[in-house]
Amino acid sequence: MAEAEQVDDAELSLQGINMLLNNGFKESAELFHRYRNYSPLMSFGASFVSFLNAMMTFEEEKMQVACEDLRATERLCECDSIGVIETIKNKIRKNADSQKSEVAMMERLQRLIIVADCQVYLAVLSFVRQELSAYIKAGWILRKAWKTYNKCYSDISQLQEACQRRSSAPQGAPPPDPAAHSEKLPLQTEDGQQEAQSSIRPKPGQKSPQPYDSRVSAESLSRLKGSVSFGYGLFHLCISMVPPHLLKIINLLGFPGDRQQGLSSLTYASESKDMKAPLATLALLWYHTVVQPFFALDGSETEAGLLAAKEILQKKEAEYPNSSLFMFFKGRVQRLECQISSALTSFNSALELATEQREIQHICLYEIGWCSMIELSFTEAFRAFDRLRMESRWSQCYYAYLTGVCQGAAGDLDGACSVLKDAARLFRRKNNQIEQFSMRRAEDLRKLPPTKERCTTAAIEVLYLWKALPNCSTSKLQHMVQVLQQMEDSSCAGLNHLLLGAVYKCLGNSTNAVQSFQVALRDEQGRLSNSYVQPYSLYELGCILLENTESAAKGKALLLQAKEEFTAYDFENRLHVRIHTALASLKEAQ
């Protein structure tokens, strides 16, 4: 491969990922396949495309191919477990050629990071299969990957510091004393302990060797730091969002969870020249536009995230002018800013751009359905969710429920009843809270049978649970108040008042919101059928009381009551994360 020998694999791999994100999925796959055996980096690029293809389709055959490709890349990168810095130290001892030492060190770092990346993606594929043995194996793989990320991140950071010290030294100054340098750059051993590198000090009468980092370019180190920062940052960010009652178990496995460290590492990765820079950018957009708004305590946190997301999108607009994914995130920002008409335009554009990427089309359809629900345009929402119900291989029970709800709210009660009946048949994942909830609610709606008002109330409930009510306009919220006030079913009186309180809160009417939440809290009749109403009412009341200094102590007590006195209700983990966020914010303010 004469041509391939001349290519810069770091630049070519970044080009391949950029090609993929600009809707060139086939072209990207062809590029990586062509150069798959050229270098570990290109092999990883090819394996990543296989992994992405598997995750977009969930087809067993493609998941198997992805596993085989990832293992092949892992084998290509296999190397011993001696630390990076120790390897270079040994090379200096042996007076190895300095240029070869540099190349060997950079290659070794790159391979270690690729191995960790492969392990993470293999773990994800194991989790998808949802087998107990796979969970255990995947947890062990993730622990290995984290240790590698942590070690490489530490080693590269130390090398960068040494490189910066060298570059800032006065011109003509003697090289730094290796003995002093060794004290500042400890060697991390496999068990995480540190030892001084006293062994590289020269013996009496022996010429001092050059510091091992003296020929490492700052640019190469920066790219490698970007490479490891993606996995390192993603670990920190994802684990920081784990429900508090599971966090102790995860910490026992040695996983950290520093959200700010995660964000700063992903930001560094996104600005690097590594092939994972675009993926880090997508991860940041996902956090700012999907995760943070879902768990944020108040609008200020969401607003800060949206400003960061808009800055990223503006900076990357020229680089990804026709990317369906970037257009999707643009729509997310617009939706969260309550620009629903503009959001629908963006999601529809993303849908058209993703003609050969079915799963991206599905997330666009999902958002189109949600924006239509926010506008109370139930016919349009029905069309989007119905297409998802027919095309998607996952969450069909959930999509059937949303389809039936929107169909009924639009006035087609016979069609709604038929689709809601299908929800039970499509129920697959018994351990999935969303599908359990959807199946149960579909049965409740079908029994009476459904009315337009009850289906509209069900739509409002979903908007509340998914924190979409703040995206609704004042006129739509006022219409919801009218619908909820007209409901006379005593079996769901508590739920109606919880939803009414949430709508009043969005309208800025705290007095009516508090009254509605208090009524919902006293509802004992509907506790069995709507088990989440009371803890959620306590949480909502607590959050309103936290806004006033005089009532903050009472608000905190209500949050703790919601956390400690209620268990085994719908979306318990979701509420626990929000309570944890609220209490943490209160602690920071004190």
N, C-alpha and C positions, 0 to 999 in steps of 0.2 A: 504494500500500500504506500507507494511513493508519495502521493499527495498527502496522505494522512500523517506522514512523518514530519511534515512541515507545519502542521496546525498547532495552534495554542488551545489545548483542551479546556482550559479554564474559560477562555473567551467563547469557544465553540459551544460548551455546555450551557453557558448563560444565554447564548443566542437560541439554543434549542428550547429552553424554558420560556423565553420571551415569545418565541414562535407559537408555542402551545397556548399561552395566555392571550395571544392575538387571534384566537380561533383557528390556528393552524395545527390542530391535533394530529392529523395524518402526517403532515410535513415534519412535525417535531419527532414523531415516532420513527419515521424513515431516516431522519438525520442521526438520531441516537443509535438506531439499529446498524446503520452503515459503519459507524465508528465504535461499535460496542466493544470490540477487542483491542481498541487503540490504547486505552488507559483505564484505570479504575474509575476515574471521574466520569468518563463517557459510559462505562458499564453501569455505573449507578444511575446516570441519566436515563438510560434505556430501561432499567429496572423500575425507576420511579414512574415512568410513563405506563409501564405494565400495571403497577400498583394503582395508579390513578384510574386506569381503565377498569380495573376490578372493582374499585370503590364506587365508580359511577354506574356500574351495571349490576353488581352483586351476583353475577353469574358464577356458579361453582367452577366451571372450566377456566374462566379468566382469573379467578382467585388462585387456582392451582398454578397457572402459568406465572402469575405474579410471585408466588412463594418460591417457585423454582428459579426465577430470574434473580430475586433478591438473595437467595442462598448462593447462586453462582457468583454474584458480585462479592458477597461476603467471603467466599473461598478465595477469590482473586486478591482480596485485601488482607488475607490472614497473615499475621505476624506475631512475634512473641510478646510477652507481657512486660518486658523491661521498659521503664519509663523513658519518655522522649529525651529529657535532659540527661538522664544517665547514659543513654545510648551515645549521645554526642560527647559526653565526658570520656567515655571509653575510647571513642575514635580519636580524641585529642591525645589520650595516653599513648595510643599506638602510633602517633604522628601521621595519621591518615591525611590524605590530600584534603585541604580545606574546602575546596569547591565541591568535592564529592561528599564531604560531611554535611555541607549545607543542603545539597540536593537530597541526601538520604534523610535528613531530619524533616524537611518539608514534605517529602513523600510519605514518611511514616505518620506524621500528623494527619495528613490528608486521608490516609488509609484508615487510621483509627476512627476518625469522624465518620467516614463512609460506613464502616462496620456498625457503629452506633446507630446511624440513620437506618440501615437495613434492619437492625434488630427492632427498632421502634415500629417500622412498617409491618414487619412480620408479626409483632405483638398485636397490632391493630387488626390484621387479618384473622388472627386467632380469636380476638374478642368478637368479631363479626359472626363467627360460627357459633357462638353462644353455647359452648360445651364447658362443663365444670373443669375438666382436665386442661382444656385450652386456656381457661382463665388463670389457672395456677401457673401454667407454663409461660403465659404471656406476662404475668406479674414478675416472674423471675427474669425474663428477657428484658423487661423494662428496667429492672434494677441494675442489670449489667450495663445497659445503654446509658443510664444516668451516671454511673460511676465513670464511664469512659468520657462522657461529655464534661463532667465536672473536672476530671483530671486534665483533659486537653485544654479546656478553658483556662484553667489555672496556669498550665505550662506556657500557653501562647501569651497570656497576659504578662507573665514574668519576662518572656523574651521581648515583648514589645517595650516594657519598661527599660530593659537593658539597651535596646536599640535606640530609644529616645535619649537615654543618658549619653550614649556614644555620639549621637548626632548633635547634641547640645554642648559637647565638650569644646573648649577653645581650640582653634586651629593650631596645629603644631604641638599640642599638649601630648605628653606621653600616654600610652594606652593605659586603661584602668588596671589596677592591681588585681590579678585573678583571685588572690586570696581574699581581698576585701569583697570582690564581686561574689565570691562563693557564699559569703555570709549573708548577703542580701537576697540571694536566689536559692532558697532551700530546695532540696530535692524531695518530691512527694513519693513516698513508697506506696506499694499496692494496698496496704491497710490504711492509707490515709495519713500516716504519720510523716513527720518531716525530719530530715537529717541534714547537717551541714555538708557542703561539698569540699571538705578539707582535703580529700584525696587528690584534687587537681592543683594543690599548691606545689610549686617546684621544690625539688630536693636541693640541698646545699650544692652550689656550683652548677646547677642545671639551669638552662635558659628558660625564662618564663614563657609558657605557651600563650598564644592569642586567646582571648575570651571566645568561648564557643559560638557566641552570637555575632561575632564581628563582621561576618559576611552575609548575614541574613538581611534581605531587603525589607524595608518597612512596608512596601506595597504587598509583598508576598505574605507577610505576617498579617496585614490588615485583611486580605482576602480570606486567609485561614480563620482569623478571628470571626469574620462574618459567617463563615461556614459552620463553625461550632456554635455560634451565638443563636442560630435558628433553633436547633434542638434544645440547647441549654435554656433559652428564653421561653420556648413553648412549654417545656417541663414546668418551669416556675409558674407560668401564667395559668396553665390548666389546673395544676394542683392547688393553686391559691383559690380556685373556684369550687373545690370539693366541699360538699356539705360538712359542717363542723363536726357532727357526730362520727363521720368517717375519717376525719383528718388525723385523729390519733393513730388509727391503724396504719394509714399511709406514712405517717412520720416514723412509725416503727420500722418500716421497710427502708428508711433512709432517704425518702423523697422530701425535698423542701417545698416551699410555696410562697415565695416572695413576689408579689404582683408587680411592684415597681422594678425589681430586678428583671423580671420577665419582659416587661414593656421596654425597658432600656436596651436589653439584649436584642430583642426583635427589631428595634429601631436601628441599632448598629448593623444588624444583618441586612436590613432592607436597604441601607445606604452603601453597602459593600459591593464589590465586583464579583461576588461568588454567585454560582448558578442558583442558589436558594434565596437570593435577594428578592426576586419577585414574589416568592412564596411567603417570605417574612412580611412583605407589604400586604399581601392578602390576609395574613393572620392578624395584622394590626387593624385592618379594615373590619374584619370579622368581629374582633373584640369591641371596637368602638361603636359599631352600628348594630350588632346583634346581641352580644353578651352583656355589655355594660348597661344598655337601656333596660334590659330584662331584669337585672338585679339591682339597679341603682335605687337609692332611697328617695332622692328628690330630683327635680329637673336640672339642678345645677351640675350634677355629675354627668347627666346625659348631654347637656349642652357643651361641656368641656370635651367630651368624647367626639361629639359631632364636629366641633371646630378642628380637632386633630384629623378626623377623617376627611373633611373638606380640604384641608391643607395637603394631605397625601394625594387625594384625587386630582387636585389642581397641578401638583408637581409632576404627576405621572401621566397627565392627559396626552401630551405629545408622544410619549413612549408607547402608550396603549390606546390609540385612537378608536379602534373598533373592537375592543375586548368586551365580550359579553359579560365576563365576571366584573370588570370595573364598571360597566354600565349598570349591572345589578346593584353594586354597592352605592352607586350614585342614586339609584332609586330608593335604597334604604335610607340614605341621608334625607332625601326629600320627603319620604313618608314620615320620618321622625320629626321633621320640621313642619309637619301638617300641610305640606304642599302635595296633596293627594293626586291632583290632576297631573302635575309634573311627574310624580312618582310612577303613575300608571303609564305615562309616555315612555319613561326610562325602562320600566320592566318589559313593556311590549317590544321596545327596540332590542333589549337584551335577548328576548325570546326569539326574535328574527335572526339575530347574529349567531345564535347557538344552534343552527340548523342540524349540525352533525353531532351535537353533544346533548343527548337526551336528558341526562340528569340535571344539567344546567337549565334546560328548558323547564324541567319540573319545579325547580326552586323559583323560577320566574313566574310560572303559573300559580304557585302557592302564594307568592306576594301579590299577584294580580287579584287573586281571590280575597286576600285579606284587605287590600285597599278598597275593593268593592264593598266588602262588609262594613268597613269604616265609614263609607259613604252611604251605607244602608241601601246600596244598589244590589239587591239580592239576586236578581236574574243574572247579572254579570258574574257575581260570585259563584252562583250555581254552575255556570258554564265552565269556569276555571277548575273548580273542585271536582266536577263530574269527569272532566278530561283526566285529571290526576287519578281519580278512582279507577278509570278504565286502563290507564297506561302504566301506572307505577306498580312495582312489585312489592313495595313496602308500605306500611301504614294504610292499607286499603280500608280497614275498619274505621280508622280516623277520618279518612277522606270521604267515606260513605256517610259518616255522621254529619260532617260539614256540608256535604252535598244535600242531604235530606233536610237539614235545618234551613239552608238557604232556599231550597225549593219550596218548603212550606211557608217560609216568611214572604216569599214572592207570590204566594197564593195557590200554588199547585199542590193541594193537600193529598190527593190520591198518589201522585208521583212521589211525594215525600214519604208517604207511608210505605211504599214499595221499596224505596232505597234504604230507609231506616231498618226495614226487615232484613235487608242484605248485610247490614253492619254486623249482626251476630254471626252470620255465616262466614264473614271475612275476618273474624277475630282469630288471630294467629298467635300473637306474642303475649302469653299469660303473665309474664313478669314485667310487661310494659305498662306503666301507669296511664299513659295517654290512651292506649287502646282499651284498657279496662274501663276507664272513665267513659270513653266514646260508646262502647258496647252497652254499658249500663244506662247511659242517658238516652241512647237510641231506643232501648226497650221501654223506658219511662214515657217517652214521647209517643210511642206507637200504641201503648196500652189504652189511652183515653178516648179517642185517637187524637192526633195533633190538630191544633188550630193555628191560624196565622199569628195570633198574639203569643201563644206558647212557643212557637218556633222563633219568633223575634226575640223573646226573652232568652231562649237558649243561645241565640247568636250574641246577645249582649253578655251573657255569662262567659262565652268563649273569649270575647274581646277583653273582658275583665281579667280572666285567668292568664291571658297572654300579654297583659299590660298594654293593650292597644287603645284603651279608652282615651288616654291623653292625646292621641293622634286625631280624635274626632273633633269636628267643628262644633261651635256652640249650638247651632240649629239642630244638628244631629243629636247632640246630647239632650237637648230639650225635648226632642221627639221621644227619646228613650225614657225620659221621666214620665211622659204621658202613658206610654205602653206599660211601664212597670206599675204605675198607680192604678191602672185599670184591671190588673190581675187580681183575681179573687180566690184563687186556689189556696186553701189554708195549709195544705201539705208542703207547700214551698214558700210560705210567707217569710221565713227567715232568709232564704236565698234572695227573694225579691228585695227585701230591705237592705241586704248586703250590697246588692247591685245598685240599688237606689242611692245608698250612701256613697258608693264609689263614683257614680255619675255626678252627684252633688259636689263631691270633692273636686272633680275635674272642672266643674263650673265655678269653683271658688266659693261655694256656699258651705262654709264649715259648720255652721249651726245646724242646718238640716242634715248634713252628713253625719254629725255626731249622733243626732237623734235616731237616724236610720240604723246606724251601726249598733246602737244600744238596744233597739227593738230586735235586730237580728241576733244579738248576743243572748237575749232572753228566750229565743225560740227553742223549745225542747221537743216539740212535736216532729219537726223535720230533721232532728239530729241524726237519725239513722239513715235517711235517704240522702241528706246533704251534710255529711260528716265534717266537711271542711269549713262550714259557715262560721261556727263559733270561734275557732282559732284565728281564722282570717279576719273576723270582726274585731277581735282583741288587737290584732296587729294593726289594723287600720286606725282604730281608736288611739292606740299607743303612738302611732306616727303623728297624728294630728296634735296630740298633747305634747309631743317632743318639740313642736315648733314654738312653744311658749315656755320661757324660763321658769315661770311659776308652776307650771303643770308638768315639767319634764320628769320629775321623780315619779309621778303617777303614771306617766307614759311608759317609763322604763319598767315599772312593776307590771303593767299590762303585757308588755312584750315578753317578759320572763314567764308570766302566767301562760301565755300562748305557747311558749316553748316547752314548758315543763309539765303542764297539766293535760295535754292532748297528744294522743298517738294514733297511728294507724288510720289516718284520714287521707283523702285525695291530695296529691301534690304536697306531701309533708316535707320532703327534702327541699322543695322550692321555697316554701315558707321559712324553713330553718335558715337557709342561706340569706334570705332577706332580713330576718330578725338579727342574724349575726352581723350583717352589714349595718343595720340601724344602730345596734349597740356599740359597734366599733366606732361609728361616726360620732355618737354621743360621748364616748370616752375621749376621742381626739379633741372635741370641742371644750372639754372641761379643763 
